[in-house]
């Protein structure tokens, strides 16, 4: 039992840290209706993109060498290579050690709240430290049932976070990046840990899918069954390559839903201005 507790403690602790548009042709003396305006290709009018990134150490960028937010520099480069995007500005509010309750409190501060209101997208990394708290609170008798109870609280708090963001900015695309198990290479037989990570990812995906304009990014598989070293020297946070893969997976998911939706909203807004 002690060996099982120690294994689970070490592993979980380190968890914390679009149809083709029709060709648009201008016709003299013809008023453009909304349907025609929305059929303009998304890259016809390059647009700026404002992104709020918030959460824990993965957003702060612990383990990365850029000191600019872990996966964010890689994601920024991919986004700015899109010809329909005219520059990307990130507001980074990642704090190492943050749990869902702490993130919710910070989101309500004047600065972050104000930037959420003007954001096109809000990206979150949160949940690893909620798992770590379970370990701290149950060190003497760590059981899977404790993680199940904490998962229900995680669902409640994450729902409150996404509800708050939606309330402040109904049009913002919300992205939740999932959890991963950095120690699968060393604890491949630890089915309990695998179960915890998988179930918490399922819970996160369930929460965001119940809201409009949301995307869940699954990254657990990126760190599993790979011979490539994707972790920093602390064997816990991603290294530069790990963050790069997270950014690439995130960008791939954004291309499916979030970016087309942002483009459509942008074109609709310009239509109203005219």
Helices and strands as residue ranges (DSSP letters): H 2-13, H 34-38, E 47-55, H 57-60, H 72-80, E 85-94, H 100-107, H 110-117, E 121-125, H 128-137, G 139-141, H 144-168, E 173-177, H 191-209, E 214-217, G 220-223, H 240-256, H 258-273
